[in-house]
Amino acid sequence: MATAQEIVTSACRALQAIDINEQPSPNEMQAGIDLLEAMIAEWASHNLNTLDQTLTGITALDSPDVIEIETEALAKGMNVSGTGIPAATRIKSIDHRRQTITLTANATAGATVSLIFTLLPFEAKFEQGVVALLALQLAPHLGIDNIPAMVARNADRGWSAIKGNFFRVPLSRSDLPRAERAAVLRENG
């Protein structure tokens, strides 16, 4: 799981704005972090919950299931922490009807517990898409007019993966944030 600084650095490298051994300038780093925060805020406006949530549920020793938990605002892939939850645990699946979630690790205690759910940082499997989406937003700030084809493809795939995994309401390509949509449509004709 990458930090915001690592995501910005990767976006600059994907755009070939810096060499593999270079780091973004302080101004480039700040612009990238600001754009990353704005991008995530845009996603939040489409009902992607990016805020930490604390919910109560019931865990069982050596079980990945948490029962009797409000699942409405949760999404597969969210980070989970709390008493009896191993580090780096995420939501593996959600059964909204039964108000049960399955975690990627077994609980180390059984009890009624308060659990903290966060979206960020993203799982590694979404990182490439986040980097590419940020690169599309960052390109104009770096004076880059020609976006590498791989960045546009990764942005399109990344957005598909993110919206499919984190948004409860299905989104269409037109829901891609404005800057990303323009670059993806330009690349794909």
C-alpha positions in Angstrom: 0.0 0.0 0.0 1.6 3.2 -1.2 1.6 6.5 0.5 0.3 9.7 -1.2 3.9 10.7 -1.9 4.6 7.4 -3.5 1.5 7.7 -5.7 2.5 11.2 -6.8 6.0 10.0 -7.6 4.7 7.0 -9.6 2.3 9.3 -11.5 5.2 11.7 -12.4 7.2 8.7 -13.6 4.3 7.3 -15.6 4.1 10.6 -17.4 7.8 10.5 -18.0 8.1 13.8 -16.2 10.9 12.5 -14.0 13.4 9.7 -14.4 13.1 6.5 -12.5 15.8 7.7 -10.0 14.4 11.2 -9.5 11.8 12.5 -7.1 9.2 15.2 -7.9 10.2 18.7 -6.9 8.5 20.1 -3.8 6.0 22.1 -6.0 5.3 19.0 -8.2 4.7 16.9 -5.0 2.4 19.5 -3.5 0.4 19.8 -6.7 0.1 16.0 -6.9 -1.0 15.6 -3.3 -3.6 18.5 -3.8 -4.9 16.8 -7.0 -5.0 13.4 -5.3 -7.1 14.9 -2.5 -9.4 16.6 -5.0 -9.8 13.4 -7.0 -10.8 11.5 -3.9 -13.2 14.3 -2.9 -14.8 14.1 -6.3 -15.2 10.3 -5.8 -16.9 11.1 -2.5 -19.4 13.3 -4.3 -20.4 10.1 -6.2 -21.1 8.3 -2.9 -17.7 6.8 -2.4 -17.3 6.9 1.3 -13.7 8.1 1.9 -14.2 8.9 5.6 -13.3 6.6 8.5 -16.4 4.9 9.9 -16.7 3.2 13.3 -19.3 0.5 13.5 -20.1 -2.2 16.1 -20.3 -5.9 15.1 -19.8 -9.3 16.6 -16.6 -11.3 15.9 -15.9 -14.9 16.7 -12.5 -16.3 17.6 -10.7 -17.7 14.5 -13.5 -16.7 12.2 -13.4 -14.1 9.4 -17.0 -13.2 9.7 -18.4 -10.2 11.5 -22.2 -10.4 12.2 -24.8 -7.9 13.2 -23.1 -5.0 11.6 -24.6 -2.2 9.5 -23.3 -2.8 6.0 -24.9 0.0 4.1 -21.9 2.3 3.8 -19.2 -0.4 3.6 -17.5 -1.6 0.4 -15.3 -4.6 -0.4 -11.6 -3.8 0.0 -12.0 -1.3 2.8 -9.4 -1.5 5.6 -10.6 -2.9 8.9 -9.0 -2.3 12.3 -10.1 -2.8 15.9 -9.8 -5.2 18.9 -9.0 -8.7 17.7 -8.5 -7.8 14.0 -5.1 -8.5 12.6 -3.1 -5.7 10.9 -3.7 -5.2 7.1 -7.2 -6.8 7.3 -9.7 -5.8 4.6 -13.3 -6.6 3.8 -13.4 -9.6 1.5 -17.1 -9.8 1.0 -20.4 -8.3 2.2 -23.8 -9.9 2.7 -26.1 -6.8 3.0 -29.2 -9.0 3.5 -27.7 -10.8 6.5 -25.7 -7.7 7.7 -22.5 -9.8 7.7 -19.1 -9.1 6.4 -16.2 -11.5 5.7 -12.7 -10.3 6.4 -9.4 -11.3 4.8 -8.1 -12.6 8.1 -9.6 -14.4 11.1 -10.4 -12.5 14.3 -8.1 -13.2 17.2 -11.0 -12.7 19.7 -14.7 -13.1 19.9 -16.7 -10.2 21.3 -18.9 -7.3 20.4 -16.4 -4.8 19.1 -16.1 -1.4 17.6 -14.4 -1.6 14.2 -12.9 1.2 12.2 -13.3 1.1 8.4 -11.3 3.1 6.0 -10.9 3.2 2.2 -7.4 4.6 2.1 -4.8 3.5 1.5 -6.0 1.5 -1.4 -5.1 -2.1 -1.9 -2.1 -2.7 -4.1 -4.3 -4.1 -6.9 -6.0 -0.7 -7.3 -2.8 1.3 -7.0 -1.9 1.3 -10.7 -5.3 2.7 -11.6 -5.1 5.4 -8.9 -1.6 6.3 -10.2 -2.9 6.5 -13.8 -6.0 8.6 -12.8 -3.8 11.0 -10.9 -1.3 11.2 -13.8 -4.2 12.3 -16.1 -5.0 15.1 -13.6 -1.3 16.0 -13.1 -0.3 16.2 -16.7 -1.5 19.7 -17.4 0.3 21.0 -14.2 3.5 19.4 -15.5 3.1 20.9 -19.0 2.6 17.4 -20.5 0.3 17.4 -23.6 0.9 13.9 -24.9 -0.2 11.3 -22.3 1.4 7.9 -22.8 -1.1 5.4 -24.1 -0.4 3.0 -21.2 -1.4 5.8 -18.7 -4.8 6.3 -20.5 -5.4 2.5 -20.7 -4.5 2.1 -17.0 -6.7 5.0 -16.0 -9.7 3.5 -17.9 -9.1 0.0 -16.3 -8.4 1.6 -12.9 -11.6 3.6 -12.9 -13.5 0.4 -13.9 -12.0 -1.5 -11.1 -12.5 1.2 -8.5 -16.1 2.0 -9.4 -16.9 -1.8 -9.6 -15.5 -2.5 -6.2 -16.2 0.7 -4.1 -19.4 2.3 -5.4 -22.7 0.7 -4.2 -24.6 2.3 -7.1 -23.3 1.2 -10.5 -21.6 4.1 -12.4 -21.2 4.6 -16.1 -18.2 5.8 -18.0 -19.8 9.2 -18.0 -19.4 9.2 -14.2 -15.6 9.2 -14.7 -14.4 12.5 -13.3 -14.2 15.2 -16.0 -10.4 15.3 -16.5 -10.0 11.5 -16.6 -13.0 11.1 -19.0 -11.6 13.6 -21.5 -8.2 11.9 -21.6 -9.7 8.4 -21.8 -12.1 9.3 -24.5 -9.3 11.1 -26.4 -7.1 8.0 -26.2 -9.9 5.5 -27.1 -11.5 7.6 -29.8 
